[in-house]
């Protein structure tokens, strides 16, 4: 038969047990369902203890007898004989060791031990009650605490000076990232804010990876993303805003040495940060002399 979710379920009944149950008049459909649920005959009202003692499950038989059963077949067989040595969930490491030593003493060529519950999924379980329904784990984004401490880094990028803030939890795990470059309301600032929000979201989502490991993966993805106007030379060369962000995050996590202190640029020498140009894509689209124009390609909206 099939369950409502489409999963196929096969039910096998020991024919000898079913025949004896009918002969001794304790067979019923409800009884069979209870046996399937418990996975054992012990403790079920209406079943004689004698029947419960005869029809035992593998976990109701000591592992020593499992090994002795295999040894009995192995005694007159040249090839290896295989039988699973079933152990209950509460079996200890010493129990496993004893099973192997007994198998060696009795002449078994090899054994396979299996402790109930040692794997997330297993072929056979004791009773349907032991099978837990697979429920979808509800993903919960970690809420932001009212107060967090962090560090803010000033770094030069091809589109101007950026201020990158990394806030951490009390345990020292990275929690959120803020990126600020250009003026508020500009496309340049919108892109920078989007980068910070996406990184922050990846750090707060539930994941088997630690927040530190996730931040390292972000750094790996952003590093060396090229742009049209790199800045700097040699080891300090920055290819783009994402590349500058990756370098700053790597500095924060200790992957690279801190960058040298940047000199304070005067008002006349400071690089102008504009909006993104519709023609060339550079962040040099500025409002000047009553007209919006691009300082790189000359495009204007005058």
MILUM-16044 format. One record per residue (C-alpha): residue number from 1; x, y, z. Coordinates in nm, 2 decimals. Example, Ala and Ser with C-alpha at 12.3 -4.5 7.8 and 13.67 -1.06 7.14 Angstrom:
BEGIN
{rec 1, {1.23, -0.45, 0.78}}
{rec 2, {1.37, -0.11, 0.71}}
END
This chain:
BEGIN
{rec 1, {0.00, 0.00, 0.00}}
{rec 2, {0.10, 0.37, -0.02}}
{rec 3, {0.08, 0.65, 0.24}}
{rec 4, {-0.10, 0.98, 0.16}}
{rec 5, {0.24, 1.14, 0.07}}
{rec 6, {0.30, 0.88, -0.19}}
{rec 7, {0.57, 0.69, 0.00}}
{rec 8, {0.54, 0.32, -0.06}}
{rec 9, {0.50, 0.10, 0.25}}
{rec 10, {0.55, -0.28, 0.25}}
{rec 11, {0.42, -0.49, 0.54}}
{rec 12, {0.56, -0.84, 0.60}}
{rec 13, {0.41, -1.07, 0.86}}
{rec 14, {0.58, -1.38, 1.00}}
{rec 15, {0.35, -1.66, 0.86}}
{rec 16, {0.43, -1.89, 1.15}}
{rec 17, {0.34, -1.62, 1.41}}
{rec 18, {0.02, -1.54, 1.23}}
{rec 19, {-0.08, -1.91, 1.21}}
{rec 20, {-0.01, -1.96, 1.58}}
{rec 21, {-0.20, -1.65, 1.68}}
{rec 22, {-0.50, -1.77, 1.49}}
{rec 23, {-0.48, -2.12, 1.64}}
{rec 24, {-0.45, -1.98, 1.99}}
{rec 25, {-0.73, -1.73, 1.93}}
{rec 26, {-0.54, -1.41, 2.01}}
{rec 27, {-0.52, -1.29, 1.65}}
{rec 28, {-0.69, -0.96, 1.55}}
{rec 29, {-0.63, -0.68, 1.31}}
{rec 30, {-0.59, -0.43, 1.59}}
{rec 31, {-0.33, -0.66, 1.76}}
{rec 32, {-0.12, -0.68, 1.44}}
{rec 33, {-0.13, -0.29, 1.42}}
{rec 34, {-0.01, -0.27, 1.78}}
{rec 35, {0.27, -0.52, 1.71}}
{rec 36, {0.38, -0.32, 1.41}}
{rec 37, {0.37, 0.00, 1.61}}
{rec 38, {0.58, -0.14, 1.90}}
{rec 39, {0.81, -0.37, 1.71}}
{rec 40, {0.79, -0.62, 1.99}}
{rec 41, {0.54, -0.87, 2.14}}
{rec 42, {0.64, -0.79, 2.50}}
{rec 43, {0.40, -0.59, 2.71}}
{rec 44, {0.10, -0.61, 2.47}}
{rec 45, {-0.22, -0.72, 2.64}}
{rec 46, {-0.37, -1.04, 2.50}}
{rec 47, {-0.04, -1.20, 2.38}}
{rec 48, {0.08, -1.49, 2.59}}
{rec 49, {0.43, -1.45, 2.73}}
{rec 50, {0.53, -1.78, 2.58}}
{rec 51, {0.46, -1.65, 2.23}}
{rec 52, {0.65, -1.33, 2.32}}
{rec 53, {0.94, -1.54, 2.44}}
{rec 54, {0.95, -1.74, 2.11}}
{rec 55, {0.90, -1.46, 1.86}}
{rec 56, {1.17, -1.21, 1.96}}
{rec 57, {1.32, -0.93, 1.76}}
{rec 58, {1.69, -0.90, 1.69}}
{rec 59, {1.74, -0.64, 1.97}}
{rec 60, {1.58, -0.87, 2.22}}
{rec 61, {1.86, -1.12, 2.16}}
{rec 62, {2.20, -1.06, 2.31}}
{rec 63, {2.47, -0.97, 2.06}}
{rec 64, {2.67, -1.27, 2.19}}
{rec 65, {2.41, -1.50, 2.05}}
{rec 66, {2.41, -1.32, 1.72}}
{rec 67, {2.79, -1.39, 1.70}}
{rec 68, {2.74, -1.75, 1.80}}
{rec 69, {2.48, -1.80, 1.53}}
{rec 70, {2.72, -1.68, 1.27}}
{rec 71, {3.00, -1.89, 1.42}}
{rec 72, {2.78, -2.20, 1.39}}
{rec 73, {2.75, -2.14, 1.01}}
{rec 74, {3.11, -2.04, 0.97}}
{rec 75, {3.24, -2.36, 1.14}}
{rec 76, {3.20, -2.58, 0.83}}
{rec 77, {3.22, -2.31, 0.56}}
{rec 78, {3.55, -2.21, 0.40}}
{rec 79, {3.42, -1.88, 0.26}}
{rec 80, {3.32, -1.59, 0.48}}
{rec 81, {2.97, -1.60, 0.63}}
{rec 82, {2.80, -1.26, 0.67}}
{rec 83, {2.54, -1.18, 0.93}}
{rec 84, {2.46, -0.84, 1.08}}
{rec 85, {2.53, -0.83, 1.45}}
{rec 86, {2.25, -0.60, 1.58}}
{rec 87, {2.32, -0.38, 1.88}}
{rec 88, {2.07, -0.17, 2.07}}
{rec 89, {2.10, 0.21, 2.07}}
{rec 90, {2.24, 0.21, 2.42}}
{rec 91, {2.53, -0.02, 2.33}}
{rec 92, {2.87, 0.10, 2.43}}
{rec 93, {3.21, 0.10, 2.26}}
{rec 94, {3.31, -0.18, 2.50}}
{rec 95, {3.01, -0.39, 2.37}}
{rec 96, {3.13, -0.35, 2.01}}
{rec 97, {3.48, -0.45, 2.12}}
{rec 98, {3.35, -0.76, 2.30}}
{rec 99, {3.15, -0.86, 1.99}}
{rec 100, {3.47, -0.85, 1.77}}
{rec 101, {3.68, -1.04, 2.03}}
{rec 102, {3.41, -1.31, 2.06}}
{rec 103, {3.39, -1.34, 1.68}}
{rec 104, {3.77, -1.39, 1.66}}
{rec 105, {3.76, -1.64, 1.94}}
{rec 106, {3.48, -1.84, 1.77}}
{rec 107, {3.66, -1.85, 1.43}}
{rec 108, {3.45, -1.60, 1.23}}
{rec 109, {3.63, -1.46, 0.93}}
{rec 110, {3.46, -1.13, 0.98}}
{rec 111, {3.15, -0.96, 1.13}}
{rec 112, {2.94, -0.65, 1.06}}
{rec 113, {2.80, -0.47, 1.36}}
{rec 114, {2.52, -0.22, 1.35}}
{rec 115, {2.40, -0.01, 1.64}}
{rec 116, {2.04, 0.10, 1.62}}
{rec 117, {2.02, 0.47, 1.54}}
{rec 118, {2.39, 0.52, 1.45}}
{rec 119, {2.28, 0.67, 1.11}}
{rec 120, {2.03, 0.94, 1.02}}
{rec 121, {1.86, 0.69, 0.79}}
{rec 122, {1.85, 0.31, 0.82}}
{rec 123, {1.67, 0.03, 0.63}}
{rec 124, {1.50, -0.14, 0.93}}
{rec 125, {1.36, 0.01, 1.25}}
{rec 126, {1.19, -0.13, 1.55}}
{rec 127, {0.83, -0.04, 1.51}}
{rec 128, {0.67, 0.24, 1.31}}
{rec 129, {0.66, 0.45, 1.62}}
{rec 130, {1.04, 0.49, 1.60}}
{rec 131, {1.01, 0.65, 1.26}}
{rec 132, {0.99, 1.03, 1.29}}
{rec 133, {0.80, 1.22, 1.03}}
{rec 134, {1.03, 1.44, 0.83}}
{rec 135, {0.92, 1.79, 0.90}}
{rec 136, {1.05, 2.08, 0.72}}
{rec 137, {1.27, 2.28, 0.95}}
{rec 138, {1.15, 2.64, 0.96}}
{rec 139, {1.43, 2.87, 0.87}}
{rec 140, {1.45, 3.16, 1.11}}
{rec 141, {1.67, 3.46, 1.05}}
{rec 142, {1.86, 3.56, 1.35}}
{rec 143, {1.71, 3.88, 1.49}}
{rec 144, {1.94, 4.18, 1.53}}
{rec 145, {2.03, 4.28, 1.88}}
{rec 146, {1.97, 4.63, 1.99}}
{rec 147, {2.34, 4.71, 2.02}}
{rec 148, {2.64, 4.56, 1.84}}
{rec 149, {3.01, 4.65, 1.84}}
{rec 150, {3.22, 4.66, 1.53}}
{rec 151, {3.49, 4.83, 1.33}}
{rec 152, {3.47, 5.08, 1.05}}
{rec 153, {3.74, 5.09, 0.77}}
{rec 154, {3.82, 5.37, 0.53}}
{rec 155, {3.94, 5.24, 0.20}}
{rec 156, {3.99, 5.39, -0.15}}
{rec 157, {3.80, 5.24, -0.44}}
{rec 158, {3.78, 5.32, -0.81}}
{rec 159, {3.46, 5.51, -0.74}}
{rec 160, {3.58, 5.70, -0.44}}
{rec 161, {3.64, 5.66, -0.07}}
{rec 162, {3.43, 5.39, 0.09}}
{rec 163, {3.35, 5.34, 0.46}}
{rec 164, {3.30, 4.97, 0.54}}
{rec 165, {3.16, 4.87, 0.88}}
{rec 166, {3.17, 4.51, 1.02}}
{rec 167, {2.96, 4.45, 1.33}}
{rec 168, {3.00, 4.14, 1.55}}
{rec 169, {2.81, 3.95, 1.82}}
{rec 170, {2.93, 3.92, 2.17}}
{rec 171, {3.09, 3.59, 2.07}}
{rec 172, {3.30, 3.76, 1.81}}
{rec 173, {3.11, 3.62, 1.51}}
{rec 174, {3.05, 3.86, 1.22}}
{rec 175, {2.68, 3.96, 1.21}}
{rec 176, {2.64, 4.25, 0.96}}
{rec 177, {2.82, 4.46, 0.71}}
{rec 178, {2.75, 4.82, 0.60}}
{rec 179, {2.90, 4.98, 0.29}}
{rec 180, {2.89, 5.36, 0.23}}
{rec 181, {3.03, 5.53, -0.07}}
{rec 182, {2.90, 5.84, -0.26}}
{rec 183, {2.60, 6.04, -0.17}}
{rec 184, {2.27, 5.91, -0.04}}
{rec 185, {2.00, 5.86, -0.30}}
{rec 186, {2.25, 5.79, -0.58}}
{rec 187, {2.28, 5.47, -0.78}}
{rec 188, {2.64, 5.43, -0.65}}
{rec 189, {2.52, 5.43, -0.29}}
{rec 190, {2.23, 5.20, -0.38}}
{rec 191, {2.48, 4.94, -0.52}}
{rec 192, {2.70, 4.97, -0.21}}
{rec 193, {2.40, 4.94, 0.03}}
{rec 194, {2.28, 4.63, -0.16}}
{rec 195, {2.62, 4.46, -0.12}}
{rec 196, {2.61, 4.52, 0.25}}
{rec 197, {2.25, 4.40, 0.29}}
{rec 198, {2.31, 4.08, 0.10}}
{rec 199, {2.63, 4.00, 0.30}}
{rec 200, {2.45, 4.07, 0.62}}
{rec 201, {2.16, 3.85, 0.52}}
{rec 202, {2.39, 3.56, 0.44}}
{rec 203, {2.55, 3.59, 0.79}}
{rec 204, {2.21, 3.59, 0.97}}
{rec 205, {2.05, 3.30, 0.78}}
{rec 206, {2.06, 2.96, 0.95}}
{rec 207, {2.33, 2.74, 0.80}}
{rec 208, {2.56, 2.45, 0.90}}
{rec 209, {2.85, 2.68, 0.81}}
{rec 210, {2.97, 2.92, 1.08}}
{rec 211, {2.93, 3.29, 1.03}}
{rec 212, {3.31, 3.32, 1.00}}
{rec 213, {3.32, 3.05, 0.73}}
{rec 214, {3.03, 3.22, 0.54}}
{rec 215, {3.22, 3.55, 0.55}}
{rec 216, {3.53, 3.38, 0.41}}
{rec 217, {3.32, 3.24, 0.12}}
{rec 218, {3.18, 3.59, 0.05}}
{rec 219, {3.54, 3.72, 0.04}}
{rec 220, {3.63, 3.44, -0.21}}
{rec 221, {3.35, 3.54, -0.44}}
{rec 222, {3.42, 3.91, -0.44}}
{rec 223, {3.80, 3.90, -0.46}}
{rec 224, {3.95, 4.02, -0.79}}
{rec 225, {3.62, 4.13, -0.95}}
{rec 226, {3.75, 4.37, -1.22}}
{rec 227, {3.61, 4.71, -1.31}}
{rec 228, {3.68, 4.98, -1.57}}
{rec 229, {3.90, 5.20, -1.36}}
{rec 230, {4.13, 5.02, -1.11}}
{rec 231, {4.31, 5.23, -0.86}}
{rec 232, {4.65, 5.18, -0.68}}
{rec 233, {4.95, 4.98, -0.78}}
{rec 234, {5.11, 4.65, -0.70}}
{rec 235, {4.97, 4.47, -0.39}}
{rec 236, {4.75, 4.77, -0.31}}
{rec 237, {4.58, 4.77, -0.65}}
{rec 238, {4.20, 4.77, -0.62}}
{rec 239, {4.00, 4.66, -0.92}}
{rec 240, {3.65, 4.76, -0.82}}
{rec 241, {3.42, 4.83, -0.52}}
{rec 242, {3.35, 4.46, -0.47}}
{rec 243, {3.73, 4.39, -0.48}}
{rec 244, {3.79, 4.67, -0.22}}
{rec 245, {3.51, 4.53, 0.00}}
{rec 246, {3.67, 4.18, -0.02}}
{rec 247, {4.01, 4.31, 0.07}}
{rec 248, {3.86, 4.50, 0.37}}
{rec 249, {3.67, 4.20, 0.50}}
{rec 250, {3.99, 3.98, 0.46}}
{rec 251, {4.17, 4.24, 0.67}}
{rec 252, {3.90, 4.22, 0.93}}
{rec 253, {3.92, 3.84, 0.95}}
{rec 254, {4.30, 3.84, 0.96}}
{rec 255, {4.35, 3.69, 0.62}}
{rec 256, {4.57, 3.98, 0.50}}
{rec 257, {4.78, 4.24, 0.67}}
{rec 258, {4.61, 4.58, 0.75}}
{rec 259, {4.65, 4.82, 0.46}}
{rec 260, {4.87, 5.13, 0.53}}
{rec 261, {4.70, 5.44, 0.66}}
{rec 262, {4.55, 5.65, 0.39}}
{rec 263, {4.65, 6.02, 0.38}}
{rec 264, {4.38, 6.27, 0.42}}
{rec 265, {4.30, 6.42, 0.08}}
{rec 266, {4.25, 6.79, 0.05}}
{rec 267, {3.92, 6.94, -0.08}}
{rec 268, {4.07, 7.03, -0.42}}
{rec 269, {4.25, 6.69, -0.47}}
{rec 270, {3.96, 6.48, -0.35}}
{rec 271, {3.82, 6.25, -0.62}}
{rec 272, {3.47, 6.34, -0.70}}
{rec 273, {3.21, 6.07, -0.65}}
{rec 274, {2.92, 6.09, -0.89}}
{rec 275, {2.63, 5.88, -0.99}}
{rec 276, {2.65, 5.59, -1.24}}
{rec 277, {2.66, 5.71, -1.60}}
{rec 278, {2.40, 5.56, -1.82}}
{rec 279, {2.65, 5.55, -2.11}}
{rec 280, {2.98, 5.43, -1.97}}
{rec 281, {2.87, 5.29, -1.63}}
{rec 282, {3.14, 5.49, -1.44}}
{rec 283, {3.06, 5.67, -1.12}}
{rec 284, {3.14, 6.01, -1.27}}
{rec 285, {2.79, 6.14, -1.36}}
{rec 286, {2.78, 6.47, -1.16}}
{rec 287, {2.57, 6.78, -1.14}}
{rec 288, {2.79, 7.07, -1.25}}
{rec 289, {2.72, 7.43, -1.38}}
{rec 290, {2.35, 7.36, -1.37}}
{rec 291, {2.38, 7.05, -1.58}}
{rec 292, {2.42, 6.67, -1.52}}
{rec 293, {2.71, 6.53, -1.72}}
{rec 294, {2.96, 6.25, -1.72}}
{rec 295, {3.33, 6.35, -1.65}}
{rec 296, {3.45, 6.02, -1.82}}
{rec 297, {3.26, 6.00, -2.15}}
{rec 298, {3.10, 6.34, -2.18}}
{rec 299, {2.74, 6.22, -2.18}}
{rec 300, {2.50, 6.49, -2.04}}
{rec 301, {2.14, 6.56, -1.98}}
{rec 302, {2.16, 6.93, -2.04}}
END
